[in-house]
Amino acid sequence: MRYPEYHPDLTTFVSGGLEPEEAQRVKHHLSSCSRCRNELEGLQKVGRALEAAPPPVDPPAYLKGEILARMRAETRSRQEYAEPEQPSSLEGQTKSQGVTRYYLLSGVAAAAVVAVVALGIFFGLPAEETPVATIRLVPTPEEAAGLDGYWGVAEIRQQPSANQQVELRLNNFDEPEPDKYYELWFASGDRRISAGSFTSVGRGETRVWLNAPPEARSFQTLLITEEQFDGARTSGGEVALEGEMP
């Protein structure tokens, strides 16, 4: 089979960056081109995996104080060992200088270890601060009929940047249907603010971290909807889980 010469920009199509007229042309092309449909499916899987990855988070509030305390302790340790007894020979001087340099190097190494840990926390490890709210996520009657052994909670932690970090823990929550994904919303009446997209593992525990902007603080309801992967982030999907702030 010979494929048409038209080569659509599927990457931009998936991200919703095409003009409506061009997007319609791509859809028409996909209806008759199995090769491009397979490529599109691969791009959608990659997109869902990236959206489900935990985002970078702010470091916990105690981290700065812990680093400074460790550095002060190392400074005192270096001062104690930097004043040895006066040696009686050149050989003794060499040894005492070696001791001083040894403890100085040890302090620098310890500070470096603390810094590495700090960077690890900042660039992806979740903060261990106490959540300000723990919300039980309850399935809607339609969703509950197909769930076996489900339970789910959302823990919300305030970040120094004023964002709200949301840790989702969902047990035995069904995977989304093909070409669909889950979206977490903060809701108040008809208004919704997205905290991000994710997928689930089905059987077992799904655990993801999402971030909501500061304006979501006044919203008292959490919703998880199943959305169609069409490149447009809207809140038109069916509600699967919901919960209320305590």
ABEGO torsion letter per residue (X at the ends): XBBBABBBBAAAAAAGABBAAAAAAAAAAAAABAAAAAAAAAAAAAAAAAAABBBBBBBBAAAAAAAAAAAAAAAAAAAAAABBBBBABAAAAAAAAAAAAAAAAAAAAAAAAAAAAAAAAAAGBBBABBBABBBBBBBBAAAAAABBGBBBBBBBBBBAAGBBBBBBBBBGBBBBBBGBBBBBBBBBEABBBBAEBBBBAEBEBBBBBBBBBAAAAABABBBBBBBBBAGBBBAABBBABBBBBX
